[in-house]
Structures are given as C-alpha cells and as structure tokens.
Amino acid sequence: METQTRWMSKMIAEAEKAAPAMPWERGLRRQAMISRRLEREERHVKVTLPAMPAGISLAG
C-alpha cells in the first residue's frame, strides 16, 4: 500500500468532520423561502404548505 501524504490525511479528516444539512434540518428555513416565493408570484391558484410534523424540532 502507498503511504498517504500529510495533506491527504488532513483532507480525509476534514471530510469526515463535515456534516451536510439534512432535509429535515433545513425544513423551516426552506418552507419560509418557498412561501415568500409563492407570495410574490401572480397565480390564480395559491399553493399552501403543510405544517412541520410535531416530531421534528429544529430547536436544541
């Protein structure tokens, strides 16, 4: 096996620490963005978004 260089080891360690936002973590922010966009648009039929499920909490 080849040995890893120092920069490669650091790069792998940083990649393991990264945690992308999951869809349920960005729910309220995304819902607010969509509702603002829908309010600005001129539509004959308005689309409403359902409330966030009770089991999903972004606080804490």
mmJSON file of the N, C-alpha and C atoms, coordinates in Angstrom:
{"data_MODEL":{"atom_site":{
"group_PDB":["ATOM","ATOM","ATOM","ATOM","ATOM","ATOM","ATOM","ATOM","ATOM","ATOM","ATOM","ATOM","ATOM","ATOM","ATOM","ATOM","ATOM","ATOM","ATOM","ATOM","ATOM","ATOM","ATOM","ATOM","ATOM","ATOM","ATOM","ATOM","ATOM","ATOM","ATOM","ATOM","ATOM","ATOM","ATOM","ATOM","ATOM","ATOM","ATOM","ATOM","ATOM","ATOM","ATOM","ATOM","ATOM","ATOM","ATOM","ATOM","ATOM","ATOM","ATOM","ATOM","ATOM","ATOM","ATOM","ATOM","ATOM","ATOM","ATOM","ATOM","ATOM","ATOM","ATOM","ATOM","ATOM","ATOM","ATOM","ATOM","ATOM","ATOM","ATOM","ATOM","ATOM","ATOM","ATOM","ATOM","ATOM","ATOM","ATOM","ATOM","ATOM","ATOM","ATOM","ATOM","ATOM","ATOM","ATOM","ATOM","ATOM","ATOM","ATOM","ATOM","ATOM","ATOM","ATOM","ATOM","ATOM","ATOM","ATOM","ATOM","ATOM","ATOM","ATOM","ATOM","ATOM","ATOM","ATOM","ATOM","ATOM","ATOM","ATOM","ATOM","ATOM","ATOM","ATOM","ATOM","ATOM","ATOM","ATOM","ATOM","ATOM","ATOM","ATOM","ATOM","ATOM","ATOM","ATOM","ATOM","ATOM","ATOM","ATOM","ATOM","ATOM","ATOM","ATOM","ATOM","ATOM","ATOM","ATOM","ATOM","ATOM","ATOM","ATOM","ATOM","ATOM","ATOM","ATOM","ATOM","ATOM","ATOM","ATOM","ATOM","ATOM","ATOM","ATOM","ATOM","ATOM","ATOM","ATOM","ATOM","ATOM","ATOM","ATOM","ATOM","ATOM","ATOM","ATOM","ATOM","ATOM","ATOM","ATOM","ATOM","ATOM","ATOM","ATOM","ATOM","ATOM","ATOM","ATOM","ATOM"],
"id":[1,2,3,4,5,6,7,8,9,10,11,12,13,14,15,16,17,18,19,20,21,22,23,24,25,26,27,28,29,30,31,32,33,34,35,36,37,38,39,40,41,42,43,44,45,46,47,48,49,50,51,52,53,54,55,56,57,58,59,60,61,62,63,64,65,66,67,68,69,70,71,72,73,74,75,76,77,78,79,80,81,82,83,84,85,86,87,88,89,90,91,92,93,94,95,96,97,98,99,100,101,102,103,104,105,106,107,108,109,110,111,112,113,114,115,116,117,118,119,120,121,122,123,124,125,126,127,128,129,130,131,132,133,134,135,136,137,138,139,140,141,142,143,144,145,146,147,148,149,150,151,152,153,154,155,156,157,158,159,160,161,162,163,164,165,166,167,168,169,170,171,172,173,174,175,176,177,178,179,180],
"type_symbol":["N","C","C","N","C","C","N","C","C","N","C","C","N","C","C","N","C","C","N","C","C","N","C","C","N","C","C","N","C","C","N","C","C","N","C","C","N","C","C","N","C","C","N","C","C","N","C","C","N","C","C","N","C","C","N","C","C","N","C","C","N","C","C","N","C","C","N","C","C","N","C","C","N","C","C","N","C","C","N","C","C","N","C","C","N","C","C","N","C","C","N","C","C","N","C","C","N","C","C","N","C","C","N","C","C","N","C","C","N","C","C","N","C","C","N","C","C","N","C","C","N","C","C","N","C","C","N","C","C","N","C","C","N","C","C","N","C","C","N","C","C","N","C","C","N","C","C","N","C","C","N","C","C","N","C","C","N","C","C","N","C","C","N","C","C","N","C","C","N","C","C","N","C","C","N","C","C","N","C","C"],
"label_atom_id":["N","CA","C","N","CA","C","N","CA","C","N","CA","C","N","CA","C","N","CA","C","N","CA","C","N","CA","C","N","CA","C","N","CA","C","N","CA","C","N","CA","C","N","CA","C","N","CA","C","N","CA","C","N","CA","C","N","CA","C","N","CA","C","N","CA","C","N","CA","C","N","CA","C","N","CA","C","N","CA","C","N","CA","C","N","CA","C","N","CA","C","N","CA","C","N","CA","C","N","CA","C","N","CA","C","N","CA","C","N","CA","C","N","CA","C","N","CA","C","N","CA","C","N","CA","C","N","CA","C","N","CA","C","N","CA","C","N","CA","C","N","CA","C","N","CA","C","N","CA","C","N","CA","C","N","CA","C","N","CA","C","N","CA","C","N","CA","C","N","CA","C","N","CA","C","N","CA","C","N","CA","C","N","CA","C","N","CA","C","N","CA","C","N","CA","C","N","CA","C","N","CA","C","N","CA","C","N","CA","C"],
"label_alt_id":[null,null,null,null,null,null,null,null,null,null,null,null,null,null,null,null,null,null,null,null,null,null,null,null,null,null,null,null,null,null,null,null,null,null,null,null,null,null,null,null,null,null,null,null,null,null,null,null,null,null,null,null,null,null,null,null,null,null,null,null,null,null,null,null,null,null,null,null,null,null,null,null,null,null,null,null,null,null,null,null,null,null,null,null,null,null,null,null,null,null,null,null,null,null,null,null,null,null,null,null,null,null,null,null,null,null,null,null,null,null,null,null,null,null,null,null,null,null,null,null,null,null,null,null,null,null,null,null,null,null,null,null,null,null,null,null,null,null,null,null,null,null,null,null,null,null,null,null,null,null,null,null,null,null,null,null,null,null,null,null,null,null,null,null,null,null,null,null,null,null,null,null,null,null,null,null,null,null,null,null],
"label_comp_id":["MET","MET","MET","GLU","GLU","GLU","THR","THR","THR","GLN","GLN","GLN","THR","THR","THR","ARG","ARG","ARG","TRP","TRP","TRP","MET","MET","MET","SER","SER","SER","LYS","LYS","LYS","MET","MET","MET","ILE","ILE","ILE","ALA","ALA","ALA","GLU","GLU","GLU","ALA","ALA","ALA","GLU","GLU","GLU","LYS","LYS","LYS","ALA","ALA","ALA","ALA","ALA","ALA","PRO","PRO","PRO","ALA","ALA","ALA","MET","MET","MET","PRO","PRO","PRO","TRP","TRP","TRP","GLU","GLU","GLU","ARG","ARG","ARG","GLY","GLY","GLY","LEU","LEU","LEU","ARG","ARG","ARG","ARG","ARG","ARG","GLN","GLN","GLN","ALA","ALA","ALA","MET","MET","MET","ILE","ILE","ILE","SER","SER","SER","ARG","ARG","ARG","ARG","ARG","ARG","LEU","LEU","LEU","GLU","GLU","GLU","ARG","ARG","ARG","GLU","GLU","GLU","GLU","GLU","GLU","ARG","ARG","ARG","HIS","HIS","HIS","VAL","VAL","VAL","LYS","LYS","LYS","VAL","VAL","VAL","THR","THR","THR","LEU","LEU","LEU","PRO","PRO","PRO","ALA","ALA","ALA","MET","MET","MET","PRO","PRO","PRO","ALA","ALA","ALA","GLY","GLY","GLY","ILE","ILE","ILE","SER","SER","SER","LEU","LEU","LEU","ALA","ALA","ALA","GLY","GLY","GLY"],
"label_asym_id":["A","A","A","A","A","A","A","A","A","A","A","A","A","A","A","A","A","A","A","A","A","A","A","A","A","A","A","A","A","A","A","A","A","A","A","A","A","A","A","A","A","A","A","A","A","A","A","A","A","A","A","A","A","A","A","A","A","A","A","A","A","A","A","A","A","A","A","A","A","A","A","A","A","A","A","A","A","A","A","A","A","A","A","A","A","A","A","A","A","A","A","A","A","A","A","A","A","A","A","A","A","A","A","A","A","A","A","A","A","A","A","A","A","A","A","A","A","A","A","A","A","A","A","A","A","A","A","A","A","A","A","A","A","A","A","A","A","A","A","A","A","A","A","A","A","A","A","A","A","A","A","A","A","A","A","A","A","A","A","A","A","A","A","A","A","A","A","A","A","A","A","A","A","A","A","A","A","A","A","A"],
"label_entity_id":["1","1","1","1","1","1","1","1","1","1","1","1","1","1","1","1","1","1","1","1","1","1","1","1","1","1","1","1","1","1","1","1","1","1","1","1","1","1","1","1","1","1","1","1","1","1","1","1","1","1","1","1","1","1","1","1","1","1","1","1","1","1","1","1","1","1","1","1","1","1","1","1","1","1","1","1","1","1","1","1","1","1","1","1","1","1","1","1","1","1","1","1","1","1","1","1","1","1","1","1","1","1","1","1","1","1","1","1","1","1","1","1","1","1","1","1","1","1","1","1","1","1","1","1","1","1","1","1","1","1","1","1","1","1","1","1","1","1","1","1","1","1","1","1","1","1","1","1","1","1","1","1","1","1","1","1","1","1","1","1","1","1","1","1","1","1","1","1","1","1","1","1","1","1","1","1","1","1","1","1"],
"label_seq_id":[1,1,1,2,2,2,3,3,3,4,4,4,5,5,5,6,6,6,7,7,7,8,8,8,9,9,9,10,10,10,11,11,11,12,12,12,13,13,13,14,14,14,15,15,15,16,16,16,17,17,17,18,18,18,19,19,19,20,20,20,21,21,21,22,22,22,23,23,23,24,24,24,25,25,25,26,26,26,27,27,27,28,28,28,29,29,29,30,30,30,31,31,31,32,32,32,33,33,33,34,34,34,35,35,35,36,36,36,37,37,37,38,38,38,39,39,39,40,40,40,41,41,41,42,42,42,43,43,43,44,44,44,45,45,45,46,46,46,47,47,47,48,48,48,49,49,49,50,50,50,51,51,51,52,52,52,53,53,53,54,54,54,55,55,55,56,56,56,57,57,57,58,58,58,59,59,59,60,60,60],
"pdbx_PDB_ins_code":[null,null,null,null,null,null,null,null,null,null,null,null,null,null,null,null,null,null,null,null,null,null,null,null,null,null,null,null,null,null,null,null,null,null,null,null,null,null,null,null,null,null,null,null,null,null,null,null,null,null,null,null,null,null,null,null,null,null,null,null,null,null,null,null,null,null,null,null,null,null,null,null,null,null,null,null,null,null,null,null,null,null,null,null,null,null,null,null,null,null,null,null,null,null,null,null,null,null,null,null,null,null,null,null,null,null,null,null,null,null,null,null,null,null,null,null,null,null,null,null,null,null,null,null,null,null,null,null,null,null,null,null,null,null,null,null,null,null,null,null,null,null,null,null,null,null,null,null,null,null,null,null,null,null,null,null,null,null,null,null,null,null,null,null,null,null,null,null,null,null,null,null,null,null,null,null,null,null,null,null],
"Cartn_x":[0.829,0.0,0.874,0.361,1.075,0.838,1.812,1.621,0.9,0.097,-0.633,0.221,0.162,0.884,0.119,0.79,0.186,-1.062,-1.027,-2.195,-3.375,-3.085,-4.172,-4.818,-4.01,-4.547,-5.419,-4.957,-5.746,-7.028,-6.957,-8.131,-9.189,-8.759,-9.689,-10.31,-9.509,-10.033,-11.073,-10.824,-11.787,-13.066,-12.933,-14.109,-14.981,-14.368,-15.135,-15.871,-15.323,-15.974,-17.15,-17.132,-18.177,-19.521,-20.545,-21.89,-22.847,-23.217,-24.147,-25.514,-26.228,-27.558,-28.531,-29.181,-30.185,-31.487,-32.322,-33.573,-34.435,-34.48,-35.317,-34.682,-33.4,-32.758,-33.0,-33.222,-33.418,-34.877,-35.776,-37.191,-37.837,-37.653,-38.317,-37.782,-36.47,-35.874,-36.336,-36.37,-36.8,-38.276,-39.085,-40.518,-40.772,-40.031,-40.192,-39.79,-38.711,-38.262,-39.308,-39.861,-40.868,-42.117,-42.544,-43.757,-43.551,-42.347,-42.069,-42.106,-41.542,-41.534,-42.955,-43.772,-45.143,-45.985,-45.699,-46.444,-46.135,-44.915,-44.528,-45.106,-45.332,-45.794,-47.282,-47.631,-49.036,-49.592,-50.411,-51.015,-52.511,-53.219,-54.66,-54.962,-54.133,-54.308,-53.128,-53.418,-52.358,-52.031,-50.752,-50.289,-49.982,-50.459,-50.153,-49.258,-48.432,-47.518,-48.037,-47.886,-48.332,-47.404,-47.904,-47.089,-46.031,-44.956,-43.907,-44.469,-44.094,-44.562,-44.106,-44.907,-44.619,-43.327,-42.963,-41.772,-40.478,-40.556,-39.349,-39.205,-38.118,-37.867,-36.471,-36.36,-35.057,-34.428,-35.173,-34.653,-33.905,-32.716,-31.972,-31.277],
"Cartn_y":[-1.185,0.0,1.249,2.272,3.539,4.294,5.049,5.875,7.156,7.65,8.893,10.079,11.1,12.308,13.045,13.987,14.726,15.482,16.119,16.883,15.963,14.74,13.796,13.353,13.099,12.708,13.814,15.064,16.191,16.363,16.16,16.302,15.254,14.027,12.957,13.247,13.725,14.044,15.16,16.191,17.289,16.809,15.937,15.416,14.587,13.861,13.062,13.943,15.131,16.035,16.786,16.942,17.725,17.011,17.774,17.214,18.082,17.635,18.433,18.509,19.572,19.755,18.744,18.009,17.048,17.788,17.219,17.908,18.286,17.454,17.777,18.859,19.113,20.175,21.546,21.601,22.882,23.141,22.409,22.459,23.821,24.447,25.724,26.825,26.855,27.87,27.686,26.443,26.154,26.474,26.121,26.394,27.898,28.679,30.133,30.697,30.177,30.649,30.343,29.143,28.758,29.608,29.857,30.652,32.093,32.658,34.012,34.044,33.042,32.989,32.851,32.045,31.853,33.114,33.892,35.131,36.178,36.202,37.181,36.86,35.599,35.2,35.493,35.852,36.051,34.723,34.099,32.821,32.876,32.143,32.041,31.054,30.038,29.039,29.17,29.389,29.515,28.14,27.894,26.643,26.905,26.05,26.187,25.032,25.287,24.273,23.711,22.402,21.818,22.237,22.154,22.488,21.414,21.776,20.805,19.757,18.485,17.447,17.737,17.317,17.608,16.951,15.807,15.09,15.72,16.644,17.28,18.648,18.83,20.103,20.576,21.825,22.381,23.079,23.232,23.897,22.885,23.27,22.457,21.366],
"Cartn_z":[0.0,0.0,0.0,-0.635,-0.654,0.645,1.06,2.244,1.845,2.752,2.484,2.904,2.108,2.471,3.563,4.184,5.293,4.853,3.677,3.227,2.956,2.481,2.212,3.525,4.535,5.839,6.42,6.315,6.821,6.024,4.714,3.86,4.218,4.452,4.821,6.181,7.132,8.465,8.388,7.591,7.443,6.762,5.781,5.078,6.01,6.929,7.884,8.889,9.195,10.148,9.528,8.223,7.552,7.671,7.975,8.101,7.285,6.098,5.295,5.961,5.692,6.28,5.681,6.55,6.106,5.802,4.943,4.577,5.779,6.807,7.964,8.83,8.702,9.465,8.849,7.565,6.893,6.58,7.188,6.86,7.041,8.195,8.454,7.553,7.363,6.503,5.059,4.615,3.243,3.063,4.048,3.981,3.916,4.673,4.645,3.285,2.709,1.403,0.333,0.362,-0.63,-0.475,0.76,0.959,0.496,0.734,0.231,-1.292,-1.913,-3.372,-3.921,-3.272,-3.736,-3.546,-2.492,-2.259,-3.323,-3.825,-4.839,-6.211,-6.488,-7.815,-7.986,-9.193,-9.537,-10.036,-9.236,-9.61,-9.354,-10.166,-9.951,-8.827,-8.705,-7.655,-6.699,-5.43,-4.436,-3.863,-3.657,-3.077,-1.611,-0.74,0.683,1.101,2.081,2.578,3.888,4.096,5.362,6.496,7.697,8.873,9.082,9.779,10.085,11.039,10.88,11.802,13.229,14.187,15.592,16.066,15.512,15.952,15.491,14.539,14.021,14.667,15.378,16.044,15.688,15.279,14.95,16.143,17.212,18.404,19.264,19.659,20.6,19.984],
"occupancy":[1.0,1.0,1.0,1.0,1.0,1.0,1.0,1.0,1.0,1.0,1.0,1.0,1.0,1.0,1.0,1.0,1.0,1.0,1.0,1.0,1.0,1.0,1.0,1.0,1.0,1.0,1.0,1.0,1.0,1.0,1.0,1.0,1.0,1.0,1.0,1.0,1.0,1.0,1.0,1.0,1.0,1.0,1.0,1.0,1.0,1.0,1.0,1.0,1.0,1.0,1.0,1.0,1.0,1.0,1.0,1.0,1.0,1.0,1.0,1.0,1.0,1.0,1.0,1.0,1.0,1.0,1.0,1.0,1.0,1.0,1.0,1.0,1.0,1.0,1.0,1.0,1.0,1.0,1.0,1.0,1.0,1.0,1.0,1.0,1.0,1.0,1.0,1.0,1.0,1.0,1.0,1.0,1.0,1.0,1.0,1.0,1.0,1.0,1.0,1.0,1.0,1.0,1.0,1.0,1.0,1.0,1.0,1.0,1.0,1.0,1.0,1.0,1.0,1.0,1.0,1.0,1.0,1.0,1.0,1.0,1.0,1.0,1.0,1.0,1.0,1.0,1.0,1.0,1.0,1.0,1.0,1.0,1.0,1.0,1.0,1.0,1.0,1.0,1.0,1.0,1.0,1.0,1.0,1.0,1.0,1.0,1.0,1.0,1.0,1.0,1.0,1.0,1.0,1.0,1.0,1.0,1.0,1.0,1.0,1.0,1.0,1.0,1.0,1.0,1.0,1.0,1.0,1.0,1.0,1.0,1.0,1.0,1.0,1.0,1.0,1.0,1.0,1.0,1.0,1.0],
"B_iso_or_equiv":[0.0,0.0,0.0,0.0,0.0,0.0,0.0,0.0,0.0,0.0,0.0,0.0,0.0,0.0,0.0,0.0,0.0,0.0,0.0,0.0,0.0,0.0,0.0,0.0,0.0,0.0,0.0,0.0,0.0,0.0,0.0,0.0,0.0,0.0,0.0,0.0,0.0,0.0,0.0,0.0,0.0,0.0,0.0,0.0,0.0,0.0,0.0,0.0,0.0,0.0,0.0,0.0,0.0,0.0,0.0,0.0,0.0,0.0,0.0,0.0,0.0,0.0,0.0,0.0,0.0,0.0,0.0,0.0,0.0,0.0,0.0,0.0,0.0,0.0,0.0,0.0,0.0,0.0,0.0,0.0,0.0,0.0,0.0,0.0,0.0,0.0,0.0,0.0,0.0,0.0,0.0,0.0,0.0,0.0,0.0,0.0,0.0,0.0,0.0,0.0,0.0,0.0,0.0,0.0,0.0,0.0,0.0,0.0,0.0,0.0,0.0,0.0,0.0,0.0,0.0,0.0,0.0,0.0,0.0,0.0,0.0,0.0,0.0,0.0,0.0,0.0,0.0,0.0,0.0,0.0,0.0,0.0,0.0,0.0,0.0,0.0,0.0,0.0,0.0,0.0,0.0,0.0,0.0,0.0,0.0,0.0,0.0,0.0,0.0,0.0,0.0,0.0,0.0,0.0,0.0,0.0,0.0,0.0,0.0,0.0,0.0,0.0,0.0,0.0,0.0,0.0,0.0,0.0,0.0,0.0,0.0,0.0,0.0,0.0,0.0,0.0,0.0,0.0,0.0,0.0],
"pdbx_formal_charge":[null,null,null,null,null,null,null,null,null,null,null,null,null,null,null,null,null,null,null,null,null,null,null,null,null,null,null,null,null,null,null,null,null,null,null,null,null,null,null,null,null,null,null,null,null,null,null,null,null,null,null,null,null,null,null,null,null,null,null,null,null,null,null,null,null,null,null,null,null,null,null,null,null,null,null,null,null,null,null,null,null,null,null,null,null,null,null,null,null,null,null,null,null,null,null,null,null,null,null,null,null,null,null,null,null,null,null,null,null,null,null,null,null,null,null,null,null,null,null,null,null,null,null,null,null,null,null,null,null,null,null,null,null,null,null,null,null,null,null,null,null,null,null,null,null,null,null,null,null,null,null,null,null,null,null,null,null,null,null,null,null,null,null,null,null,null,null,null,null,null,null,null,null,null,null,null,null,null,null,null],
"auth_seq_id":[1,1,1,2,2,2,3,3,3,4,4,4,5,5,5,6,6,6,7,7,7,8,8,8,9,9,9,10,10,10,11,11,11,12,12,12,13,13,13,14,14,14,15,15,15,16,16,16,17,17,17,18,18,18,19,19,19,20,20,20,21,21,21,22,22,22,23,23,23,24,24,24,25,25,25,26,26,26,27,27,27,28,28,28,29,29,29,30,30,30,31,31,31,32,32,32,33,33,33,34,34,34,35,35,35,36,36,36,37,37,37,38,38,38,39,39,39,40,40,40,41,41,41,42,42,42,43,43,43,44,44,44,45,45,45,46,46,46,47,47,47,48,48,48,49,49,49,50,50,50,51,51,51,52,52,52,53,53,53,54,54,54,55,55,55,56,56,56,57,57,57,58,58,58,59,59,59,60,60,60],
"auth_comp_id":["MET","MET","MET","GLU","GLU","GLU","THR","THR","THR","GLN","GLN","GLN","THR","THR","THR","ARG","ARG","ARG","TRP","TRP","TRP","MET","MET","MET","SER","SER","SER","LYS","LYS","LYS","MET","MET","MET","ILE","ILE","ILE","ALA","ALA","ALA","GLU","GLU","GLU","ALA","ALA","ALA","GLU","GLU","GLU","LYS","LYS","LYS","ALA","ALA","ALA","ALA","ALA","ALA","PRO","PRO","PRO","ALA","ALA","ALA","MET","MET","MET","PRO","PRO","PRO","TRP","TRP","TRP","GLU","GLU","GLU","ARG","ARG","ARG","GLY","GLY","GLY","LEU","LEU","LEU","ARG","ARG","ARG","ARG","ARG","ARG","GLN","GLN","GLN","ALA","ALA","ALA","MET","MET","MET","ILE","ILE","ILE","SER","SER","SER","ARG","ARG","ARG","ARG","ARG","ARG","LEU","LEU","LEU","GLU","GLU","GLU","ARG","ARG","ARG","GLU","GLU","GLU","GLU","GLU","GLU","ARG","ARG","ARG","HIS","HIS","HIS","VAL","VAL","VAL","LYS","LYS","LYS","VAL","VAL","VAL","THR","THR","THR","LEU","LEU","LEU","PRO","PRO","PRO","ALA","ALA","ALA","MET","MET","MET","PRO","PRO","PRO","ALA","ALA","ALA","GLY","GLY","GLY","ILE","ILE","ILE","SER","SER","SER","LEU","LEU","LEU","ALA","ALA","ALA","GLY","GLY","GLY"],
"auth_asym_id":["A","A","A","A","A","A","A","A","A","A","A","A","A","A","A","A","A","A","A","A","A","A","A","A","A","A","A","A","A","A","A","A","A","A","A","A","A","A","A","A","A","A","A","A","A","A","A","A","A","A","A","A","A","A","A","A","A","A","A","A","A","A","A","A","A","A","A","A","A","A","A","A","A","A","A","A","A","A","A","A","A","A","A","A","A","A","A","A","A","A","A","A","A","A","A","A","A","A","A","A","A","A","A","A","A","A","A","A","A","A","A","A","A","A","A","A","A","A","A","A","A","A","A","A","A","A","A","A","A","A","A","A","A","A","A","A","A","A","A","A","A","A","A","A","A","A","A","A","A","A","A","A","A","A","A","A","A","A","A","A","A","A","A","A","A","A","A","A","A","A","A","A","A","A","A","A","A","A","A","A"],
"auth_atom_id":["N","CA","C","N","CA","C","N","CA","C","N","CA","C","N","CA","C","N","CA","C","N","CA","C","N","CA","C","N","CA","C","N","CA","C","N","CA","C","N","CA","C","N","CA","C","N","CA","C","N","CA","C","N","CA","C","N","CA","C","N","CA","C","N","CA","C","N","CA","C","N","CA","C","N","CA","C","N","CA","C","N","CA","C","N","CA","C","N","CA","C","N","CA","C","N","CA","C","N","CA","C","N","CA","C","N","CA","C","N","CA","C","N","CA","C","N","CA","C","N","CA","C","N","CA","C","N","CA","C","N","CA","C","N","CA","C","N","CA","C","N","CA","C","N","CA","C","N","CA","C","N","CA","C","N","CA","C","N","CA","C","N","CA","C","N","CA","C","N","CA","C","N","CA","C","N","CA","C","N","CA","C","N","CA","C","N","CA","C","N","CA","C","N","CA","C","N","CA","C","N","CA","C","N","CA","C","N","CA","C"],
"pdbx_PDB_model_num":[1,1,1,1,1,1,1,1,1,1,1,1,1,1,1,1,1,1,1,1,1,1,1,1,1,1,1,1,1,1,1,1,1,1,1,1,1,1,1,1,1,1,1,1,1,1,1,1,1,1,1,1,1,1,1,1,1,1,1,1,1,1,1,1,1,1,1,1,1,1,1,1,1,1,1,1,1,1,1,1,1,1,1,1,1,1,1,1,1,1,1,1,1,1,1,1,1,1,1,1,1,1,1,1,1,1,1,1,1,1,1,1,1,1,1,1,1,1,1,1,1,1,1,1,1,1,1,1,1,1,1,1,1,1,1,1,1,1,1,1,1,1,1,1,1,1,1,1,1,1,1,1,1,1,1,1,1,1,1,1,1,1,1,1,1,1,1,1,1,1,1,1,1,1,1,1,1,1,1,1]
}}}
